[in-house]
């Protein structure tokens, strides 16, 4: 009660980290370890030439915590994925290899909020399919194009951690270098992309079903 989280999936830097992670269902209430990504496309320009950053943050809730919506908090933000908690599996499933640059987030085997999956993107996916959002992307956005837009991978492709998030009220487009995303109406799910750590990659199973690691 002494702290209030702002946003869901992506949070402004002033939002409490652990409370935000509980809202996102990344961490259980008894805590754990996670990787934070500072999501700040400083060089990006909104489609209308305005300063980079989300126009607003959508609130969300888990079974034990809630966050509030907010507007006017442009600038740097963060998102996170879990690396270790009492709920985490010791061995992670194998990576999901993207064969088609047009594969979308909603096609990935991520069923609940807070679930993450390592994917392997081919190179040069920019312009393939649809891309809506900045820092946090719509379900029908192309996974690997989003990873390039977020500067998680370059044009040669690579591995990415995708995490399913709560729904957003709206998705805001931006231009990051030569990569341009669009505005889009809200949806009941959203997705972030981040770099996997060497520990996460080392824990992936060689064999087994392709499923989320939480």
N, C-alpha and C positions, 0 to 999 in steps of 0.2 A: 504493500500500500504506500510505502514511502517513495516509490519510484513508478513512473508511468512510461511504458514503451510506446514509441511512435512508429507507425507503419507495420507492414507485414511482408516478409520476404526480403525486402530492402528497407533499411532504416537510416535516418540521418545520424551523423556522428554523435550527436548529443543524446541519442536514445540508449538506455541501459542495455548492455550487451547480453548478459545472461537472461534477463527477463524477455528480451526480444527473441532469443533463441528458444525459450520455452513456448512463447506464443507461436513461433514458426514450427514447433514440434521437432526441432533439430535436437534439443536436449530434453531429457526428462527432468522432473523437479529436483531430483537428487544430484543433478549436475553431470559433468563429464568434460571431455576435451573436444575442441573444435578448431577449425581453421577459419580465420576471418579474412575476407577479401575487401580491401578498400576500393569501392566502386566509384571512381571519380573520373569521368571522361572530360578532363579539364579543357582539352583542345576541341571538344565537340561544340557544335553550334546547333541550337534548335532550328527547326525548319524555318521559323520566322526570324532567325537571327538573334534570338534571346539568349541570355546566359545559360550554360549547361546545367542540368540537374532536373530532377522530377518536378513536375508542376504541383503534384500533391502526393501524399502517402495515404494508402488505404489501411484502415484498421482491420484487425483480425482477432481470433481467439482460439485457444486450445481448451482442454477440459479444466485447466486450473489457472489460466491467465488470459488477459485481454490486452490489446493495444488500441490506441486511438488514431483516428485519421487527422491529417494536418495539411495545410497548404502554406505556401510562401517560405518553404525551407530549402531553397535551391542550394546546390553545392555538393560537397562530398558526402558519401553514404557508405554503408557496409552491408554485407550479407555473409552468411556462414554455413558451413556444413560440418557434420560431426565426424570425428576420427576415432573417438573411444568413449564409451559409456557402458553402464551395466546392461543396457538393451542391445548394444552393438554386437555383431557376430565377429568371432575371431578370424574367420576366413571370409573374404569378400568374394562375390560372384565374378566371373570373368567379364572383361570389358565387352560392351556392345559395339560392334564394328558397323559404322554407317557406310552402306554401299552406294546410296543415292543422295546427292547433296540436297535434294528436295524433301528428305525425311523430316517430319515435324516433331515437335515436342510431344504432342498428344499421342503419337504412335509409339513412344518409348514405354517399356514395361514399368512405369511408375504409377502406383495406384493411390497412394495416400500422401498427404502433405508432410513434408520433412524427409521423404525418401530421396536417396541419391543414387546415382549410377555413373560409372566411368564409361565414357564413350570414346571411340577413336574416329576422328574425322579425316576424310580425304582432303586434299588441298583444293584451293580455288573454288570455294562454294559461294562466294559473293554473287548476288544476283539470281541465285537459284531459288525459286519459290517466293515466299512471302516473308517479310521481316517487320514486326510491329513491336515497339517498345524501346526503352533505354534502361540499361542495368537489369531490368526484369522484363520478360518477353511473353507474348501471348501464346496460347497452346498451338495455334496453327502457324506459328513462325518456324522457319527452317532452322534446325538445331545448329548446324555447322556454320551457317551464315551468321547466326547470332553470336557464336563463339568468336568469329572473326571481327564482328562489329564491336564486341566487348573487349577486344585485344587480348583475349585469353590464348588464342592461337594466331599464327600468321597464315599467309597464303599457301604454305606447304602442308597445313593441317596439323594434327596431333591429338593428344588425349585431353579430355575435358571432363570435369565433374558437373553433371547436371542435377539440380535439386528441384523437386516439385514444391511449389509454394501455394499459399492461400490465394483465393481470387483477388482481383484488383478491380477498382471502380473504372479505371481507364488506363490505357497504355499510351505513352508519349514518345513520339519519334524524335530522332536526332541525326545529325551528320557527324560521323567520326572518320576523319580523313576522307577516303573515297567511299566509305560505307554509309549508306543512308537507310534509316528505318522510318516507318510511318506511324502516325497516330492510329489508334483503334479503340473501339468500345470495350468495356470491361468483360471479364469472363470469370468462371467459377474456379479457375486454376491459373497459375502463372509459373514461370521457370527462370532460374538463374544459372549462370555458367561460371566456373572457376577452375583454376589450375589444380590438378591432383598433386599431392605430396609424394615423395619417394616411398614413404611408409604405406600409404594407401595403395600404391601400385604393387608393392612387395607382398601385400596381403591378399591380392586378387587370386582366386582359385584358377588353376589351369583347366579344370573340368568342372562341370556343374551347370545348373540352369542359369539363364540370363535373367537376373532379377535384381531388385534394389538391395543395397546393403544395410538398410534399416527397415 
